[in-house]
Amino acid sequence: MQAEEGIRQRTRRMRRISLVSILLALVAWYMVTTEWGLVSSLKLPGPGRVLDTLIEVRGTIVQQALVTLYRVSLSFLAGSALGVLVGLVMSRFRLVFAHLEPAIEALRPVPPIALIPFFILWFGIGMFGQVLLAGLGCFMVMVVSTIEAVRNVPRIYVQAARSLGAEQDHIYRTVILPAIVPELIAGWRVALALAFGLMIAAELMGAQEGIGFMIMVARRSLNTHTILLGNIIIGNEAALADRLLHIFTRRLTRWTERDAERQ
């Protein structure tokens, strides 16, 4: 109980520090742009102007934000699930690993954003190509994360299960899968952030709706207050999505928290 209370106190303290940091950043933003006028409103709009823009386009921006969030959700769920599945199969079967590993290693260094022109050419500017691009980024992250997570499982766990007569499939279900969950969660968080970045990039290059499309339209007329508002919206969307993922995945790692408390 004392350990849990200590964790709660540290969490509350960190939240207060984070809130103070946000408030200080807002004050600094206001002073530099509005009070002192050190930066022109074209280069960096003040918080008042951005707030006015939010009020003016609140209906449109909510719709665009939901479109982007929907696309990111599809790409993250599909790409991550497929990446974990392929990573597990590659780790389980050496022949599959030998066939797929060269292609994975060849594609891994290539930033998916560099493929945007080809995706527009192949799939047009519709949602399918954008979801596929962001999903590809999530897939690559999770394939590598899953393979490395399986490699990092202590061999003594596997040997102990084998000594008890467990078959390989049973070992994967009861030993390896639970052991790799913490590393998979780290990979999911990276993949989620990447999905947001790739989706905005895809919408900037060619889309008919979404936050990236809104930023692209604003850029043509130098509406920097709308551009900044779009960045703030997508940043908050990504932060909220990451927080929800953290809350969900905590249920998968309760045992690690209990082990940490015992130590």
Backbone as CSV, one residue per row, in Angstrom:
resi,resn,N_x,N_y,N_z,CA_x,CA_y,CA_z,C_x,C_y,C_z
1,MET,0.819,-1.204,0.000,0.000,0.000,0.000,0.857,1.259,0.000
2,GLN,1.943,1.234,0.790,2.824,2.401,0.830,3.464,2.652,-0.527
3,ALA,3.830,1.558,-1.223,4.434,1.716,-2.549,3.442,2.336,-3.522
4,GLU,2.175,1.884,-3.462,1.160,2.444,-4.355,0.914,3.912,-4.055
5,GLU,0.886,4.275,-2.758,0.681,5.677,-2.398,1.848,6.535,-2.862
6,GLY,3.068,5.987,-2.770,4.234,6.725,-3.261,4.169,6.963,-4.759
7,ILE,3.694,5.958,-5.493,3.549,6.106,-6.948,2.520,7.179,-7.272
8,ARG,1.399,7.189,-6.526,0.362,8.204,-6.767,0.894,9.610,-6.489
9,GLN,1.650,9.763,-5.416,2.196,11.082,-5.089,3.167,11.559,-6.157
10,ARG,4.017,10.657,-6.641,4.954,11.038,-7.700,4.206,11.410,-8.979
11,THR,3.144,10.661,-9.270,2.353,10.962,-10.471,1.710,12.335,-10.375
12,ARG,1.114,12.638,-9.200,0.494,13.957,-9.015,1.523,15.069,-9.101
13,ARG,2.702,14.845,-8.547,3.757,15.861,-8.605,4.210,16.097,-10.038
14,MET,4.380,15.032,-10.802,4.788,15.185,-12.198,3.723,15.900,-13.017
15,ARG,2.452,15.643,-12.723,1.378,16.329,-13.438,1.391,17.819,-13.137
16,ARG,1.639,18.175,-11.874,1.708,19.601,-11.531,2.867,20.276,-12.245
17,ILE,4.003,19.593,-12.306,5.164,20.153,-13.003,4.862,20.332,-14.484
18,SER,4.199,19.350,-15.086,3.845,19.446,-16.506,2.893,20.609,-16.754
19,LEU,1.913,20.788,-15.857,0.957,21.889,-16.005,1.658,23.236,-15.911
20,VAL,2.574,23.365,-14.958,3.331,24.615,-14.818,4.159,24.884,-16.070
21,SER,4.771,23.854,-16.630,5.582,24.020,-17.842,4.728,24.509,-19.009
22,ILE,3.524,23.943,-19.143,2.623,24.368,-20.221,2.218,25.825,-20.040
23,LEU,1.876,26.203,-18.813,1.480,27.589,-18.543,2.623,28.557,-18.822
24,LEU,3.839,28.193,-18.435,4.996,29.049,-18.702,5.231,29.203,-20.200
25,ALA,5.058,28.114,-20.949,5.229,28.188,-22.403,4.187,29.106,-23.030
26,LEU,2.937,29.037,-22.544,1.884,29.911,-23.062,2.166,31.371,-22.745
27,VAL,2.632,31.629,-21.531,2.970,33.005,-21.152,4.107,33.537,-22.016
28,ALA,5.138,32.720,-22.213,6.268,33.142,-23.052,5.818,33.402,-24.484
29,TRP,4.954,32.547,-24.992,4.409,32.730,-26.345,3.661,34.059,-26.460
30,TYR,2.822,34.348,-25.460,2.053,35.599,-25.473,2.971,36.815,-25.379
31,MET,3.938,36.761,-24.493,4.818,37.918,-24.297,5.644,38.203,-25.547
32,VAL,6.187,37.163,-26.158,7.057,37.348,-27.324,6.276,37.846,-28.532
33,THR,5.074,37.323,-28.730,4.330,37.650,-29.950,3.385,38.831,-29.798
34,THR,2.770,38.984,-28.637,1.719,39.993,-28.461,2.166,41.178,-27.616
35,GLU,2.708,40.904,-26.445,3.053,41.991,-25.520,4.282,42.757,-25.978
36,TRP,5.336,42.049,-26.314,6.587,42.703,-26.708,6.717,42.867,-28.218
37,GLY,6.026,42.053,-28.978,6.084,42.150,-30.432,7.452,41.861,-31.018
38,LEU,8.165,40.917,-30.423,9.511,40.593,-30.901,9.482,39.819,-32.215
39,VAL,8.370,39.147,-32.489,8.231,38.360,-33.712,6.961,38.812,-34.423
40,SER,7.042,38.974,-35.730,5.868,39.403,-36.490,4.792,38.325,-36.462
41,SER,3.536,38.770,-36.563,2.418,37.824,-36.524,2.418,36.879,-37.715
42,LEU,3.077,37.274,-38.811,3.158,36.386,-39.969,4.060,35.194,-39.677
43,LYS,5.182,35.462,-39.006,6.122,34.385,-38.701,5.645,33.523,-37.534
44,LEU,5.034,34.154,-36.541,4.530,33.402,-35.389,3.308,34.119,-34.831
45,PRO,2.114,33.675,-35.192,0.891,34.307,-34.686,0.786,34.170,-33.170
46,GLY,0.178,35.153,-32.541,-0.015,35.112,-31.106,-1.143,34.179,-30.704
47,PRO,-1.223,33.834,-29.424,-2.273,32.913,-28.970,-3.678,33.455,-29.178
48,GLY,-3.846,34.785,-29.062,-5.165,35.369,-29.287,-5.648,35.168,-30.709
49,ARG,-4.746,35.369,-31.667,-5.117,35.191,-33.077,-5.439,33.739,-33.379
50,VAL,-4.668,32.835,-32.811,-4.924,31.408,-33.026,-6.262,31.008,-32.408
51,LEU,-6.554,31.549,-31.226,-7.831,31.251,-30.577,-8.999,31.783,-31.402
52,ASP,-8.856,32.990,-31.945,-9.904,33.542,-32.811,-10.142,32.653,-34.032
53,THR,-9.050,32.148,-34.601,-9.173,31.258,-35.761,-9.897,29.970,-35.387
54,LEU,-9.581,29.446,-34.206,-10.253,28.228,-33.739,-11.757,28.448,-33.614
55,ILE,-12.145,29.596,-33.087,-13.571,29.902,-32.936,-14.237,30.050,-34.304
56,GLU,-13.533,30.671,-35.236,-14.097,30.912,-36.564,-14.335,29.616,-37.343
57,VAL,-13.398,28.682,-37.229,-13.469,27.465,-38.063,-13.697,26.215,-37.221
58,ARG,-14.290,26.378,-36.048,-14.406,25.246,-35.118,-15.174,24.071,-35.721
59,GLY,-16.221,24.356,-36.480,-16.971,23.257,-37.086,-16.162,22.503,-38.115
60,THR,-15.478,23.251,-38.968,-14.669,22.627,-40.017,-13.487,21.874,-39.443
61,ILE,-12.823,22.478,-38.457,-11.594,21.863,-37.951,-11.894,20.591,-37.166
62,VAL,-13.036,20.539,-36.504,-13.413,19.303,-35.811,-13.625,18.178,-36.823
63,GLN,-14.295,18.498,-37.903,-14.521,17.498,-38.953,-13.202,17.022,-39.552
64,GLN,-12.293,17.963,-39.845,-11.002,17.593,-40.430,-10.167,16.774,-39.448
65,ALA,-10.227,17.142,-38.170,-9.471,16.400,-37.160,-9.986,14.974,-37.028
66,LEU,-11.297,14.796,-37.099,-11.872,13.453,-37.007,-11.492,12.604,-38.218
67,VAL,-11.433,13.231,-39.393,-11.018,12.505,-40.597,-9.592,11.988,-40.434
68,THR,-8.693,12.873,-39.992,-7.297,12.466,-39.801,-7.181,11.389,-38.735
69,LEU,-7.911,11.550,-37.634,-7.859,10.566,-36.555,-8.360,9.205,-37.023
70,TYR,-9.395,9.192,-37.826,-9.929,7.934,-38.359,-8.893,7.238,-39.237
71,ARG,-8.243,8.001,-40.098,-7.228,7.418,-40.978,-6.041,6.889,-40.179
72,VAL,-5.611,7.660,-39.193,-4.491,7.217,-38.361,-4.853,5.940,-37.615
73,SER,-6.070,5.870,-37.096,-6.503,4.675,-36.362,-6.475,3.438,-37.253
74,LEU,-6.985,3.574,-38.464,-6.967,2.444,-39.396,-5.543,1.996,-39.698
75,SER,-4.687,2.950,-40.022,-3.315,2.603,-40.398,-2.553,2.009,-39.222
76,PHE,-2.754,2.559,-38.027,-2.045,2.057,-36.851,-2.499,0.646,-36.496
77,LEU,-3.793,0.428,-36.446,-4.310,-0.887,-36.064,-3.918,-1.958,-37.078
78,ALA,-4.110,-1.663,-38.361,-3.798,-2.654,-39.391,-2.296,-2.890,-39.499
79,GLY,-1.516,-1.812,-39.574,-0.070,-1.949,-39.728,0.586,-2.603,-38.533
80,SER,0.163,-2.223,-37.320,0.763,-2.789,-36.113,0.404,-4.258,-35.948
81,ALA,-0.866,-4.593,-36.180,-1.284,-5.991,-36.039,-0.539,-6.886,-37.026
82,LEU,-0.454,-6.448,-38.271,0.253,-7.239,-39.275,1.738,-7.312,-38.957
83,GLY,2.311,-6.222,-38.462,3.729,-6.216,-38.121,4.057,-7.188,-37.005
84,VAL,3.222,-7.215,-35.959,3.440,-8.161,-34.860,3.293,-9.594,-35.354
85,LEU,2.276,-9.845,-36.170,2.051,-11.199,-36.686,3.232,-11.673,-37.526
86,VAL,3.685,-10.834,-38.457,4.816,-11.214,-39.314,6.080,-11.379,-38.477
87,GLY,6.282,-10.500,-37.499,7.454,-10.620,-36.636,7.468,-11.918,-35.856
88,LEU,6.307,-12.332,-35.352,6.223,-13.591,-34.619,6.474,-14.784,-35.532
89,VAL,5.909,-14.754,-36.722,6.115,-15.853,-37.671,7.582,-15.936,-38.074
90,MET,8.208,-14.793,-38.334,9.628,-14.792,-38.695,10.489,-15.318,-37.555
91,SER,10.123,-15.009,-36.323,10.885,-15.494,-35.172,10.667,-16.979,-34.933
92,ARG,9.495,-17.453,-35.300,9.146,-18.856,-35.046,9.722,-19.795,-36.098
93,PHE,9.730,-19.363,-37.362,10.154,-20.244,-38.452,11.382,-19.657,-39.146
94,ARG,12.472,-20.364,-39.093,13.727,-19.868,-39.666,13.646,-19.707,-41.182
95,LEU,12.915,-20.597,-41.844,12.803,-20.511,-43.298,12.092,-19.214,-43.706
96,VAL,11.033,-18.868,-42.987,10.318,-17.613,-43.268,11.235,-16.426,-43.002
97,PHE,11.984,-16.493,-41.921,12.921,-15.413,-41.597,13.952,-15.242,-42.707
98,ALA,14.477,-16.360,-43.208,15.493,-16.293,-44.258,14.945,-15.658,-45.531
99,HIS,13.667,-15.883,-45.817,13.060,-15.321,-47.028,12.726,-13.838,-46.871
100,LEU,12.203,-13.451,-45.711,11.683,-12.093,-45.542,12.700,-11.101,-44.984
101,GLU,13.684,-11.592,-44.257,14.631,-10.682,-43.599,15.368,-9.762,-44.566
102,PRO,15.834,-10.240,-45.738,16.507,-9.316,-46.666,15.601,-8.179,-47.132
103,ALA,14.339,-8.496,-47.422,13.409,-7.449,-47.864,13.129,-6.455,-46.745
104,ILE,12.965,-6.959,-45.523,12.713,-6.070,-44.382,13.894,-5.140,-44.166
105,GLU,15.103,-5.686,-44.211,16.295,-4.869,-43.986,16.523,-3.875,-45.116
106,ALA,16.105,-4.239,-46.332,16.269,-3.314,-47.458,15.283,-2.152,-47.376
107,LEU,14.069,-2.428,-46.911,13.038,-1.390,-46.842,13.119,-0.553,-45.571
108,ARG,13.684,-1.115,-44.510,13.669,-0.432,-43.214,14.347,0.934,-43.235
109,PRO,15.502,1.107,-43.898,16.134,2.434,-43.884,15.424,3.470,-44.757
110,VAL,14.533,3.019,-45.641,13.860,3.948,-46.555,12.722,4.641,-45.814
111,PRO,12.756,5.961,-45.666,11.650,6.646,-44.989,10.380,6.554,-45.817
112,PRO,9.279,6.110,-45.223,8.034,5.990,-46.000,7.612,7.295,-46.657
113,ILE,8.000,8.419,-46.076,7.612,9.708,-46.653,8.196,9.887,-48.052
114,ALA,9.339,9.221,-48.321,9.946,9.314,-49.650,9.133,8.567,-50.702
115,LEU,8.218,7.718,-50.254,7.391,6.942,-51.181,6.079,7.637,-51.529
116,ILE,5.831,8.798,-50.949,4.561,9.494,-51.185,4.283,9.716,-52.670
117,PRO,5.267,10.196,-53.474,4.966,10.382,-54.908,4.502,9.102,-55.592
118,PHE,5.117,7.972,-55.246,4.699,6.703,-55.846,3.299,6.306,-55.378
119,PHE,3.006,6.515,-54.105,1.684,6.153,-53.593,0.595,7.002,-54.244
120,ILE,0.888,8.280,-54.487,-0.081,9.126,-55.189,-0.276,8.624,-56.619
121,LEU,0.832,8.227,-57.257,0.757,7.722,-58.628,-0.005,6.406,-58.697
122,TRP,0.241,5.528,-57.726,-0.383,4.204,-57.744,-1.836,4.217,-57.259
123,PHE,-2.099,4.975,-56.193,-3.399,4.891,-55.524,-4.199,6.189,-55.564
124,GLY,-3.646,7.239,-56.186,-4.356,8.505,-56.228,-4.255,9.248,-54.907
125,ILE,-5.133,10.239,-54.724,-5.083,11.065,-53.514,-6.204,10.702,-52.544
126,GLY,-6.769,9.525,-52.692,-7.829,9.078,-51.798,-7.281,8.535,-50.493
127,MET,-8.198,8.088,-49.643,-7.835,7.633,-48.308,-7.012,6.352,-48.339
128,PHE,-7.259,5.472,-49.289,-6.601,4.167,-49.293,-5.078,4.304,-49.320
129,GLY,-4.561,5.133,-50.232,-3.118,5.302,-50.330,-2.519,5.913,-49.082
130,GLN,-3.228,6.856,-48.455,-2.716,7.500,-47.246,-2.668,6.523,-46.078
131,VAL,-3.728,5.738,-45.931,-3.749,4.730,-44.870,-2.680,3.673,-45.115
132,LEU,-2.495,3.291,-46.365,-1.487,2.288,-46.697,-0.080,2.799,-46.385
133,LEU,0.179,4.067,-46.675,1.499,4.641,-46.406,1.794,4.659,-44.912
134,ALA,0.862,5.197,-44.125,1.070,5.240,-42.676,1.103,3.836,-42.090
135,GLY,0.282,2.934,-42.629,0.303,1.553,-42.166,1.625,0.869,-42.445
136,LEU,2.250,1.212,-43.571,3.562,0.650,-43.890,4.591,1.060,-42.846
137,GLY,4.549,2.328,-42.435,5.469,2.781,-41.396,5.265,2.032,-40.099
138,CYS,4.005,1.851,-39.682,3.712,1.099,-38.459,4.152,-0.355,-38.587
139,PHE,3.927,-0.934,-39.750,4.308,-2.325,-39.999,5.808,-2.527,-39.810
140,MET,6.620,-1.642,-40.395,8.065,-1.798,-40.303,8.546,-1.664,-38.862
141,VAL,7.973,-0.712,-38.131,8.358,-0.532,-36.729,8.045,-1.782,-35.919
142,MET,6.858,-2.337,-36.106,6.437,-3.455,-35.278,7.089,-4.772,-35.685
143,VAL,7.417,-4.957,-36.950,8.151,-6.158,-37.349,9.494,-6.209,-36.627
144,VAL,10.237,-5.119,-36.711,11.557,-5.076,-36.079,11.431,-5.175,-34.560
145,SER,10.464,-4.452,-33.969,10.282,-4.485,-32.517,9.937,-5.889,-32.034
146,THR,9.094,-6.592,-32.775,8.685,-7.937,-32.370,9.845,-8.918,-32.454
147,ILE,10.595,-8.865,-33.537,11.740,-9.772,-33.691,12.757,-9.543,-32.581
148,GLU,13.073,-8.281,-32.307,14.042,-7.972,-31.256,13.510,-8.359,-29.884
149,ALA,12.204,-8.179,-29.659,11.623,-8.543,-28.370,11.730,-10.045,-28.129
150,VAL,11.464,-10.842,-29.157,11.579,-12.299,-29.019,13.030,-12.692,-28.751
151,ARG,13.958,-12.044,-29.424,15.376,-12.340,-29.208,15.811,-12.014,-27.782
152,ASN,15.185,-11.010,-27.184,15.593,-10.567,-25.852,14.947,-11.352,-24.718
153,VAL,14.063,-12.286,-25.042,13.471,-13.121,-23.992,14.571,-13.982,-23.373
154,PRO,14.744,-13.958,-22.055,15.787,-14.779,-21.426,15.637,-16.255,-21.790
155,ARG,16.707,-16.846,-22.272,16.638,-18.237,-22.726,16.305,-19.195,-21.590
156,ILE,16.593,-18.765,-20.365,16.315,-19.654,-19.234,14.816,-19.920,-19.099
157,TYR,13.979,-18.937,-19.507,12.531,-19.144,-19.465,12.126,-20.254,-20.429
158,VAL,12.670,-20.184,-21.632,12.344,-21.183,-22.652,12.867,-22.553,-22.238
159,GLN,14.087,-22.593,-21.714,14.671,-23.867,-21.298,13.884,-24.495,-20.151
160,ALA,13.413,-23.648,-19.233,12.621,-24.170,-18.114,11.313,-24.771,-18.616
161,ALA,10.677,-24.106,-19.572,9.426,-24.632,-20.129,9.666,-25.946,-20.865
162,ARG,10.766,-26.022,-21.605,11.080,-27.259,-22.324,11.369,-28.397,-21.361
163,SER,12.028,-28.094,-20.259,12.346,-29.141,-19.286,11.090,-29.716,-18.645
164,LEU,10.005,-28.926,-18.689,8.725,-29.403,-18.158,7.884,-30.103,-19.219
165,GLY,8.452,-30.246,-20.426,7.772,-30.974,-21.489,6.892,-30.131,-22.387
166,ALA,7.009,-28.806,-22.310,6.169,-27.941,-23.147,6.648,-27.974,-24.591
167,GLU,5.689,-28.008,-25.519,6.024,-27.951,-26.934,6.263,-26.505,-27.361
168,GLN,6.854,-26.344,-28.567,7.254,-25.016,-29.017,6.066,-24.055,-29.133
169,ASP,4.956,-24.538,-29.685,3.781,-23.672,-29.807,3.267,-23.240,-28.440
170,HIS,3.278,-24.163,-27.493,2.835,-23.840,-26.138,3.793,-22.839,-25.488
171,ILE,5.078,-22.992,-25.745,6.066,-22.051,-25.203,5.818,-20.645,-25.736
172,TYR,5.491,-20.547,-27.016,5.217,-19.228,-27.601,4.004,-18.576,-26.947
173,ARG,2.971,-19.365,-26.680,1.744,-18.792,-26.120,1.899,-18.411,-24.657
174,THR,2.590,-19.234,-23.885,2.607,-19.054,-22.432,3.874,-18.411,-21.895
175,VAL,4.947,-18.412,-22.668,6.215,-17.857,-22.185,6.637,-16.635,-22.996
176,ILE,6.778,-16.818,-24.299,7.344,-15.758,-25.131,6.386,-14.577,-25.283
177,LEU,5.123,-14.847,-25.599,4.171,-13.747,-25.802,4.031,-12.852,-24.571
178,PRO,3.831,-13.414,-23.364,3.762,-12.525,-22.199,5.064,-11.759,-21.951
179,ALA,6.207,-12.393,-22.263,7.491,-11.750,-21.982,7.784,-10.577,-22.906
180,ILE,7.243,-10.596,-24.127,7.577,-9.538,-25.084,6.604,-8.359,-25.033
181,VAL,5.548,-8.471,-24.232,4.541,-7.399,-24.200,5.131,-6.034,-23.858
182,PRO,5.994,-5.897,-22.823,6.535,-4.560,-22.535,7.275,-3.936,-23.714
183,GLU,8.059,-4.726,-24.443,8.767,-4.176,-25.598,7.814,-3.874,-26.748
184,LEU,6.766,-4.663,-26.883,5.771,-4.374,-27.915,5.069,-3.049,-27.636
185,ILE,4.802,-2.773,-26.375,4.145,-1.513,-26.021,5.007,-0.325,-26.428
186,ALA,6.309,-0.422,-26.178,7.213,0.650,-26.612,7.166,0.816,-28.125
187,GLY,7.123,-0.302,-28.838,7.019,-0.237,-30.293,5.709,0.367,-30.753
188,TRP,4.615,0.036,-30.065,3.309,0.607,-30.420,3.305,2.123,-30.280
189,ARG,3.940,2.623,-29.236,3.957,4.080,-29.030,4.759,4.773,-30.129
190,VAL,5.862,4.164,-30.519,6.642,4.724,-31.631,5.837,4.676,-32.923
191,ALA,5.183,3.544,-33.162,4.395,3.384,-34.389,3.235,4.370,-34.437
192,LEU,2.605,4.627,-33.297,1.479,5.567,-33.255,1.934,6.977,-33.612
193,ALA,3.041,7.414,-33.024,3.562,8.743,-33.352,3.944,8.830,-34.827
194,LEU,4.549,7.759,-35.341,4.928,7.740,-36.754,3.701,7.792,-37.652
195,ALA,2.630,7.115,-37.254,1.402,7.112,-38.054,0.831,8.520,-38.190
196,PHE,0.843,9.284,-37.108,0.366,10.665,-37.180,1.238,11.492,-38.117
197,GLY,2.556,11.364,-37.972,3.459,12.139,-38.823,3.312,11.807,-40.294
198,LEU,3.249,10.521,-40.606,3.115,10.109,-42.006,1.763,10.510,-42.588
199,MET,0.717,10.443,-41.774,-0.605,10.812,-42.279,-0.661,12.299,-42.621
200,ILE,-0.103,13.143,-41.763,-0.085,14.578,-42.052,0.744,14.850,-43.298
201,ALA,1.884,14.168,-43.429,2.719,14.354,-44.621,1.970,13.935,-45.879
202,ALA,1.259,12.821,-45.803,0.495,12.352,-46.963,-0.625,13.324,-47.312
203,GLU,-1.289,13.863,-46.303,-2.363,14.825,-46.553,-1.819,16.135,-47.111
204,LEU,-0.612,16.498,-46.696,0.009,17.713,-47.235,0.343,17.557,-48.715
205,MET,0.777,16.357,-49.095,1.200,16.126,-50.471,0.016,15.940,-51.416
206,GLY,-1.042,15.337,-50.931,-2.182,15.116,-51.813,-3.360,14.539,-51.065
207,ALA,-4.351,15.369,-50.768,-5.553,14.915,-50.078,-6.665,15.916,-50.347
208,GLN,-7.866,15.528,-50.032,-9.021,16.399,-50.216,-9.693,16.755,-48.902
209,GLU,-9.192,16.207,-47.804,-9.694,16.540,-46.478,-8.686,16.060,-45.448
210,GLY,-8.861,16.522,-44.198,-7.925,16.188,-43.144,-7.165,17.418,-42.675
211,ILE,-6.499,17.293,-41.529,-5.734,18.411,-40.978,-4.601,18.806,-41.917
212,GLY,-3.924,17.821,-42.496,-2.848,18.135,-43.437,-3.353,18.903,-44.642
213,PHE,-4.518,18.527,-45.145,-5.132,19.253,-46.265,-5.452,20.688,-45.861
214,MET,-5.972,20.878,-44.652,-6.277,22.217,-44.162,-5.017,23.077,-44.079
215,ILE,-3.925,22.487,-43.608,-2.657,23.215,-43.529,-2.154,23.572,-44.923
216,MET,-2.296,22.642,-45.862,-1.846,22.898,-47.230,-2.611,24.064,-47.851
217,VAL,-3.925,24.112,-47.656,-4.738,25.208,-48.190,-4.339,26.528,-47.541
218,ALA,-4.115,26.514,-46.225,-3.718,27.735,-45.522,-2.341,28.215,-45.970
219,ARG,-1.470,27.297,-46.301,-0.121,27.671,-46.740,-0.153,28.468,-48.035
220,ARG,-1.079,28.149,-48.916,-1.154,28.843,-50.202,-1.437,30.330,-50.039
221,SER,-2.174,30.691,-48.995,-2.500,32.102,-48.765,-1.753,32.678,-47.565
222,LEU,-0.728,31.973,-47.089,0.097,32.411,-45.961,-0.732,32.679,-44.704
223,ASN,-1.757,31.885,-44.479,-2.535,31.980,-43.240,-1.802,31.207,-42.141
224,THR,-0.764,31.825,-41.602,0.071,31.113,-40.636,-0.674,30.804,-39.346
225,HIS,-1.688,31.608,-39.011,-2.462,31.307,-37.804,-3.234,29.995,-37.965
226,THR,-3.723,29.722,-39.178,-4.402,28.449,-39.427,-3.402,27.297,-39.459
227,ILE,-2.229,27.552,-40.028,-1.184,26.522,-40.057,-0.779,26.136,-38.641
228,LEU,-0.565,27.146,-37.794,-0.172,26.873,-36.412,-1.286,26.162,-35.657
229,LEU,-2.521,26.573,-35.895,-3.654,25.909,-35.253,-3.719,24.438,-35.655
230,GLY,-3.498,24.146,-36.929,-3.491,22.759,-37.380,-2.422,21.936,-36.684
231,ASN,-1.237,22.531,-36.507,-0.163,21.826,-35.802,-0.515,21.576,-34.341
232,ILE,-1.148,22.559,-33.713,-1.553,22.384,-32.318,-2.602,21.284,-32.199
233,ILE,-3.555,21.277,-33.124,-4.609,20.256,-33.094,-4.018,18.862,-33.256
234,ILE,-3.142,18.685,-34.233,-2.584,17.353,-34.472,-1.678,16.930,-33.323
235,GLY,-0.969,17.890,-32.707,-0.140,17.563,-31.557,-0.965,17.078,-30.380
236,ASN,-2.089,17.749,-30.146,-2.964,17.331,-29.051,-3.657,16.010,-29.361
237,GLU,-4.022,15.799,-30.609,-4.599,14.509,-30.999,-3.618,13.373,-30.730
238,ALA,-2.376,13.574,-31.142,-1.362,12.534,-30.953,-1.098,12.285,-29.473
239,ALA,-1.040,13.365,-28.679,-0.803,13.214,-27.242,-1.952,12.473,-26.569
240,LEU,-3.184,12.799,-26.958,-4.346,12.120,-26.384,-4.372,10.646,-26.783
241,ALA,-4.062,10.364,-28.040,-4.032,8.973,-28.496,-2.960,8.178,-27.757
242,ASP,-1.799,8.794,-27.546,-0.728,8.123,-26.815,-1.141,7.855,-25.373
243,ARG,-1.846,8.810,-24.785,-2.308,8.631,-23.406,-3.313,7.486,-23.309
244,LEU,-4.235,7.434,-24.246,-5.216,6.346,-24.257,-4.543,4.995,-24.463
245,LEU,-3.533,4.959,-25.326,-2.785,3.722,-25.538,-2.073,3.306,-24.259
246,HIS,-1.512,4.284,-23.554,-0.822,3.996,-22.291,-1.788,3.414,-21.262
247,ILE,-2.978,4.006,-21.154,-3.972,3.508,-20.198,-4.387,2.080,-20.552
248,PHE,-4.602,1.832,-21.832,-5.016,0.497,-22.269,-3.928,-0.540,-22.011
249,THR,-2.696,-0.206,-22.351,-1.616,-1.190,-22.254,-1.155,-1.420,-20.817
250,ARG,-1.490,-0.511,-19.906,-1.123,-0.746,-18.506,-1.765,-2.017,-17.978
251,ARG,-2.933,-2.348,-18.478,-3.603,-3.578,-18.047,-2.843,-4.823,-18.494
252,LEU,-2.052,-4.680,-19.555,-1.292,-5.822,-20.060,0.011,-6.028,-19.308
253,THR,0.407,-5.039,-18.506,1.710,-5.119,-17.828,1.579,-4.936,-16.325
254,ARG,0.435,-5.301,-15.774,0.261,-5.183,-14.327,1.302,-6.006,-13.574
255,TRP,1.647,-7.157,-14.146,2.596,-8.041,-13.468,3.971,-7.401,-13.359
256,THR,4.378,-6.581,-14.327,5.679,-5.922,-14.247,5.682,-4.869,-13.151
257,GLU,4.547,-4.184,-12.943,4.462,-3.194,-11.878,4.541,-3.869,-10.517
258,ARG,3.879,-5.038,-10.386,3.940,-5.756,-9.111,5.355,-6.236,-8.821
259,ASP,6.063,-6.695,-9.856,7.448,-7.126,-9.661,8.319,-5.964,-9.226
260,ALA,8.107,-4.785,-9.820,8.905,-3.611,-9.461,8.660,-3.212,-8.008
261,GLU,7.404,-3.327,-7.543,7.092,-2.977,-6.164,7.771,-3.938,-5.188
262,ARG,7.828,-5.231,-5.551,8.473,-6.204,-4.663,9.963,-5.930,-4.531
263,GLN,10.570,-5.414,-5.622,12.003,-5.153,-5.592,12.311,-3.858,-4.849
